[in-house]
Amino acid sequence: MNQIIAIAATTVGEAIRRRVLLIILMVGLAFLIIAPSLNELSPRGQQQTLIDISIGILRITAAILAVTLTVYLLPNEVERRTIYTILSKPVYRYQFLVGKYLGSVIALALMIGLMTLVVILAFGIQQQTWSLDKLAPLIKVPFMMIFQMSLLAAVSMTFSTFVTPVINFFLSGLVWIFGTLINPIFERWGAEGQASDAISLIARVAHYAVPNFSNLDIAQGAASAATTQIRGSEAVYMMNGIIYAVVYSAILIVIAVLVFDRKEL
């Protein structure tokens, strides 16, 4: 366990020092700061639009950070040959991989937390309100986004064990797009029988094979008083999403460990 913690701490430090990540983070923060000036609507419409814009910018920036952070974790260690030094010590391959993943998740959480703070400050100043009821959506959505991006990081980490960084970047991006936009459609097809039996079967297989990132998305409910996306208790919805992300990420990391353990370095 000490080895995993040490590798995770080193990974967080490396992430903070990486220029490309800092550039992406700074660009995201800049867009979040200017977001309040992008709409000229009525106070109510302005508030909802500002929430939508801020959450959209935050989500895209966080997704790019999650993929960029993880696609180079293993390849960089191999290229710099530092992995040989680490594995020559009493460190197992699974400890190295798990430590790298946990470090990337902690770094992502810190970056999302920083962007969330900027969103809250920009929203509060623009709307001239610091009411917890008004700010609640801008707290809950980024909180769930941490687990959402941790799942995306697990996808990218798994791909990094057997494909190049460039291919990994595009594959992870495709999984993100599919799991965010298309997977919910497959879920409805498989559950409601809106298609033929063959298509419904394919839809169910695709739904379970690809991570459904929409399970952790409460943005639609946050932007509207009528939380049509969230069925039942919001707390239960969030807890189910967190469990889904943790279990799915764990499965992906186990797969990554099995592949990495048999990989010739």
TORSE-271344 format. One record per residue (C-alpha): residue number from 1; y, x, z. Coordinates in Angstrom, 3 decimals, padded with zeros to 6 digits. Example, Ala and Ser with C-alpha at 12.3 -4.5 7.8 and 13.67 -1.06 7.14 Angstrom:
<nodes>
+-----+----------+----------+----------+
:  nr :       py :       px :       pz :
+-----+----------+----------+----------+
:   1 : -004.500 :  012.300 :  007.800 :
:   2 : -001.060 :  013.670 :  007.140 :
+-----+----------+----------+----------+
</nodes>
This chain:
<nodes>
+-----+----------+----------+----------+
:  nr :       py :       px :       pz :
+-----+----------+----------+----------+
:   1 :  000.000 :  000.000 :  000.000 :
:   2 :  002.381 :  002.878 :  000.752 :
:   3 :  001.799 :  004.222 : -002.751 :
:   4 :  002.705 :  000.859 : -004.308 :
:   5 :  005.883 :  000.599 : -002.225 :
:   6 :  006.912 :  004.155 : -003.140 :
:   7 :  006.367 :  003.554 : -006.869 :
:   8 :  008.224 :  000.215 : -006.665 :
:   9 :  011.199 :  001.870 : -004.947 :
:  10 :  011.288 :  004.612 : -007.573 :
:  11 :  011.169 :  001.998 : -010.339 :
:  12 :  014.133 :  000.121 : -008.841 :
:  13 :  016.140 :  003.346 : -008.724 :
:  14 :  015.259 :  004.174 : -012.326 :
:  15 :  016.243 :  000.670 : -013.458 :
:  16 :  019.641 :  000.918 : -011.772 :
:  17 :  020.289 :  004.255 : -013.488 :
:  18 :  019.226 :  003.167 : -016.973 :
:  19 :  022.280 :  002.858 : -019.205 :
:  20 :  020.867 :  000.254 : -021.577 :
:  21 :  020.148 : -002.104 : -018.689 :
:  22 :  023.611 : -001.569 : -017.230 :
:  23 :  025.194 : -002.265 : -020.622 :
:  24 :  023.244 : -005.522 : -021.000 :
:  25 :  024.161 : -006.472 : -017.432 :
:  26 :  027.859 : -005.708 : -017.984 :
:  27 :  027.937 : -007.737 : -021.223 :
:  28 :  026.304 : -010.673 : -019.430 :
:  29 :  028.772 : -010.434 : -016.554 :
:  30 :  031.688 : -010.301 : -019.000 :
:  31 :  030.534 : -013.499 : -020.717 :
:  32 :  030.036 : -015.180 : -017.346 :
:  33 :  033.578 : -014.260 : -016.297 :
:  34 :  035.162 : -015.670 : -019.476 :
:  35 :  032.886 : -018.753 : -019.569 :
:  36 :  035.412 : -021.000 : -017.734 :
:  37 :  037.935 : -020.515 : -020.566 :
:  38 :  035.480 : -021.717 : -023.221 :
:  39 :  035.951 : -025.437 : -022.631 :
:  40 :  038.967 : -027.744 : -022.613 :
:  41 :  037.437 : -031.010 : -021.492 :
:  42 :  038.027 : -033.616 : -018.825 :
:  43 :  037.362 : -032.428 : -015.244 :
:  44 :  033.928 : -034.082 : -015.122 :
:  45 :  032.924 : -033.000 : -018.615 :
:  46 :  034.405 : -029.579 : -017.983 :
:  47 :  032.287 : -029.140 : -014.867 :
:  48 :  029.031 : -030.064 : -016.608 :
:  49 :  029.853 : -027.946 : -019.642 :
:  50 :  030.733 : -024.978 : -017.450 :
:  51 :  027.405 : -025.269 : -015.640 :
:  52 :  025.528 : -025.481 : -018.954 :
:  53 :  027.351 : -022.498 : -020.440 :
:  54 :  026.975 : -020.342 : -017.330 :
:  55 :  023.278 : -021.100 : -016.906 :
:  56 :  022.662 : -020.521 : -020.622 :
:  57 :  024.365 : -017.117 : -020.544 :
:  58 :  022.554 : -016.206 : -017.338 :
:  59 :  019.168 : -017.189 : -018.765 :
:  60 :  019.569 : -015.267 : -022.029 :
:  61 :  020.875 : -012.164 : -020.251 :
:  62 :  018.084 : -012.286 : -017.661 :
:  63 :  015.410 : -012.674 : -020.367 :
:  64 :  016.739 : -009.667 : -022.306 :
:  65 :  016.854 : -007.650 : -019.084 :
:  66 :  013.289 : -008.655 : -018.145 :
:  67 :  011.854 : -007.572 : -021.489 :
:  68 :  013.992 : -004.442 : -021.865 :
:  69 :  013.148 : -003.338 : -018.341 :
:  70 :  009.383 : -003.598 : -018.754 :
:  71 :  008.626 : -002.661 : -022.376 :
:  72 :  009.362 :  001.020 : -021.725 :
:  73 :  007.964 :  001.366 : -018.201 :
:  74 :  004.533 :  002.695 : -019.164 :
:  75 :  005.392 :  004.353 : -022.520 :
:  76 :  008.229 :  006.346 : -020.923 :
:  77 :  005.962 :  007.617 : -018.169 :
:  78 :  003.385 :  008.730 : -020.737 :
:  79 :  005.980 :  010.278 : -023.053 :
:  80 :  007.608 :  012.241 : -020.235 :
:  81 :  004.132 :  013.077 : -018.902 :
:  82 :  005.211 :  012.116 : -015.405 :
:  83 :  002.289 :  009.710 : -015.205 :
:  84 : -000.114 :  012.657 : -015.062 :
:  85 :  001.691 :  014.077 : -012.049 :
:  86 :  001.604 :  010.723 : -010.281 :
:  87 : -002.049 :  009.991 : -011.045 :
:  88 : -003.061 :  013.502 : -010.001 :
:  89 : -002.066 :  012.505 : -006.475 :
:  90 : -004.076 :  009.999 : -004.390 :
:  91 : -002.742 :  007.122 : -006.507 :
:  92 : -005.022 :  004.734 : -008.370 :
:  93 : -004.047 :  003.311 : -011.734 :
:  94 : -003.830 : -000.224 : -010.372 :
:  95 : -001.432 :  000.973 : -007.657 :
:  96 :  000.743 :  002.632 : -010.279 :
:  97 :  000.841 : -000.507 : -012.461 :
:  98 :  001.407 : -002.940 : -009.591 :
:  99 :  004.120 : -000.705 : -008.143 :
: 100 :  005.887 : -000.537 : -011.508 :
: 101 :  005.725 : -004.317 : -011.871 :
: 102 :  006.973 : -005.054 : -008.348 :
: 103 :  009.795 : -002.556 : -008.818 :
: 104 :  010.854 : -004.245 : -012.048 :
: 105 :  010.771 : -007.664 : -010.347 :
: 106 :  012.956 : -006.408 : -007.483 :
: 107 :  015.401 : -004.880 : -009.972 :
: 108 :  015.494 : -008.160 : -011.910 :
: 109 :  016.108 : -010.139 : -008.722 :
: 110 :  019.030 : -007.861 : -007.833 :
: 111 :  020.566 : -008.210 : -011.291 :
: 112 :  020.124 : -011.980 : -011.365 :
: 113 :  021.600 : -012.145 : -007.857 :
: 114 :  024.662 : -010.192 : -008.993 :
: 115 :  025.150 : -012.434 : -012.020 :
: 116 :  024.691 : -015.523 : -009.845 :
: 117 :  027.414 : -014.313 : -007.493 :
: 118 :  029.768 : -013.882 : -010.474 :
: 119 :  028.884 : -017.376 : -011.736 :
: 120 :  029.616 : -018.937 : -008.340 :
: 121 :  032.930 : -017.099 : -008.003 :
: 122 :  034.028 : -017.994 : -011.547 :
: 123 :  032.998 : -021.632 : -011.066 :
: 124 :  034.680 : -021.931 : -007.676 :
: 125 :  037.941 : -020.405 : -008.884 :
: 126 :  038.018 : -022.433 : -012.110 :
: 127 :  037.090 : -025.735 : -010.446 :
: 128 :  039.028 : -024.959 : -007.243 :
: 129 :  036.136 : -026.117 : -005.102 :
: 130 :  033.658 : -024.384 : -002.815 :
: 131 :  031.655 : -027.467 : -001.904 :
: 132 :  027.975 : -026.702 : -001.401 :
: 133 :  027.073 : -029.890 : -003.281 :
: 134 :  028.967 : -028.631 : -006.339 :
: 135 :  027.610 : -025.100 : -006.073 :
: 136 :  023.993 : -026.085 : -005.334 :
: 137 :  022.909 : -026.172 : -009.017 :
: 138 :  024.288 : -022.660 : -009.512 :
: 139 :  022.140 : -021.451 : -006.619 :
: 140 :  018.871 : -023.291 : -007.236 :
: 141 :  018.636 : -022.617 : -010.968 :
: 142 :  019.059 : -018.814 : -010.697 :
: 143 :  016.627 : -018.788 : -007.765 :
: 144 :  013.947 : -020.361 : -009.968 :
: 145 :  015.022 : -018.064 : -012.788 :
: 146 :  013.880 : -015.063 : -010.723 :
: 147 :  010.302 : -016.379 : -010.817 :
: 148 :  010.680 : -017.357 : -014.457 :
: 149 :  011.761 : -013.844 : -015.428 :
: 150 :  009.087 : -012.311 : -013.204 :
: 151 :  006.544 : -014.196 : -015.304 :
: 152 :  008.175 : -012.914 : -018.496 :
: 153 :  008.096 : -009.386 : -017.049 :
: 154 :  004.359 : -009.797 : -016.383 :
: 155 :  003.865 : -010.810 : -020.021 :
: 156 :  005.764 : -007.754 : -021.223 :
: 157 :  003.967 : -005.463 : -018.768 :
: 158 :  000.597 : -006.686 : -020.042 :
: 159 :  001.564 : -006.086 : -023.672 :
: 160 :  002.827 : -002.595 : -022.782 :
: 161 : -000.711 : -001.497 : -021.938 :
: 162 : -001.894 : -001.754 : -025.554 :
: 163 :  001.073 : -002.063 : -027.982 :
: 164 :  004.150 :  000.007 : -028.775 :
: 165 :  007.526 : -000.857 : -027.195 :
: 166 :  008.968 : -002.254 : -030.448 :
: 167 :  006.011 : -004.570 : -031.043 :
: 168 :  006.023 : -005.471 : -027.354 :
: 169 :  009.691 : -006.471 : -027.519 :
: 170 :  009.069 : -008.902 : -030.381 :
: 171 :  005.799 : -010.254 : -028.943 :
: 172 :  007.393 : -010.882 : -025.546 :
: 173 :  010.346 : -012.545 : -027.261 :
: 174 :  008.015 : -014.819 : -029.222 :
: 175 :  006.108 : -015.744 : -026.059 :
: 176 :  009.415 : -016.510 : -024.326 :
: 177 :  010.613 : -018.732 : -027.189 :
: 178 :  007.238 : -020.447 : -027.524 :
: 179 :  006.842 : -020.985 : -023.796 :
: 180 :  010.393 : -022.296 : -023.415 :
: 181 :  010.845 : -024.504 : -026.480 :
: 182 :  007.455 : -025.310 : -028.002 :
: 183 :  005.006 : -025.306 : -025.098 :
: 184 :  006.555 : -028.434 : -023.475 :
: 185 :  005.961 : -030.285 : -026.753 :
: 186 :  002.313 : -029.216 : -026.778 :
: 187 :  002.059 : -030.333 : -023.157 :
: 188 :  003.191 : -033.853 : -024.093 :
: 189 :  000.870 : -033.986 : -027.092 :
: 190 : -002.119 : -032.946 : -025.024 :
: 191 : -001.341 : -035.272 : -022.119 :
: 192 : -000.119 : -038.398 : -023.868 :
: 193 : -002.435 : -038.427 : -026.885 :
: 194 :  000.448 : -038.546 : -029.355 :
: 195 : -001.606 : -036.721 : -032.005 :
: 196 : -005.147 : -036.656 : -033.359 :
: 197 : -008.008 : -035.377 : -031.220 :
: 198 : -008.113 : -032.023 : -033.019 :
: 199 : -004.368 : -031.447 : -032.706 :
: 200 : -004.431 : -032.594 : -029.071 :
: 201 : -007.183 : -030.058 : -028.337 :
: 202 : -005.223 : -027.270 : -030.038 :
: 203 : -002.114 : -028.357 : -028.148 :
: 204 : -003.932 : -028.233 : -024.789 :
: 205 : -005.380 : -024.779 : -025.533 :
: 206 : -001.959 : -023.459 : -026.602 :
: 207 : -000.344 : -025.036 : -023.555 :
: 208 : -002.652 : -023.269 : -021.100 :
: 209 : -002.916 : -019.999 : -023.034 :
: 210 :  000.838 : -019.394 : -023.258 :
: 211 :  003.059 : -019.402 : -020.134 :
: 212 :  005.073 : -022.600 : -019.862 :
: 213 :  008.459 : -021.305 : -018.745 :
: 214 :  009.860 : -024.826 : -018.680 :
: 215 :  007.824 : -025.418 : -015.508 :
: 216 :  010.436 : -023.309 : -013.719 :
: 217 :  013.481 : -024.756 : -015.449 :
: 218 :  015.560 : -027.174 : -013.382 :
: 219 :  018.739 : -026.587 : -015.393 :
: 220 :  018.635 : -030.005 : -017.041 :
: 221 :  018.360 : -031.689 : -013.686 :
: 222 :  021.085 : -029.438 : -012.283 :
: 223 :  023.545 : -030.263 : -015.033 :
: 224 :  023.133 : -033.996 : -014.678 :
: 225 :  023.261 : -036.377 : -011.738 :
: 226 :  020.189 : -038.133 : -013.102 :
: 227 :  017.434 : -035.532 : -012.741 :
: 228 :  015.239 : -036.985 : -015.464 :
: 229 :  013.400 : -033.711 : -015.986 :
: 230 :  012.326 : -033.470 : -012.372 :
: 231 :  009.740 : -036.049 : -011.386 :
: 232 :  009.471 : -036.790 : -007.700 :
: 233 :  010.865 : -034.497 : -005.043 :
: 234 :  012.891 : -031.567 : -006.343 :
: 235 :  011.502 : -029.361 : -003.579 :
: 236 :  007.936 : -030.179 : -004.648 :
: 237 :  008.856 : -029.512 : -008.280 :
: 238 :  010.299 : -026.117 : -007.380 :
: 239 :  007.338 : -025.184 : -005.183 :
: 240 :  004.873 : -026.120 : -007.943 :
: 241 :  006.848 : -023.978 : -010.363 :
: 242 :  006.840 : -021.002 : -007.998 :
: 243 :  003.084 : -021.289 : -007.439 :
: 244 :  002.547 : -021.550 : -011.207 :
: 245 :  004.628 : -018.398 : -011.832 :
: 246 :  002.942 : -016.379 : -009.061 :
: 247 : -000.600 : -017.339 : -010.102 :
: 248 :  000.034 : -016.821 : -013.825 :
: 249 :  001.770 : -013.476 : -013.185 :
: 250 : -001.121 : -012.357 : -010.979 :
: 251 : -003.619 : -013.190 : -013.738 :
: 252 : -001.576 : -011.253 : -016.290 :
: 253 : -001.267 : -008.217 : -014.018 :
: 254 : -005.023 : -008.250 : -013.403 :
: 255 : -005.555 : -008.247 : -017.179 :
: 256 : -003.032 : -005.404 : -017.512 :
: 257 : -004.827 : -003.408 : -014.805 :
: 258 : -008.207 : -003.878 : -016.520 :
: 259 : -006.804 : -002.716 : -019.862 :
: 260 : -004.827 :  000.158 : -018.356 :
: 261 : -007.816 :  001.340 : -016.324 :
: 262 : -009.811 :  001.832 : -019.554 :
: 263 : -006.929 :  003.306 : -021.519 :
: 264 : -007.096 :  006.967 : -022.502 :
: 265 : -003.860 :  008.740 : -021.565 :
+-----+----------+----------+----------+
</nodes>
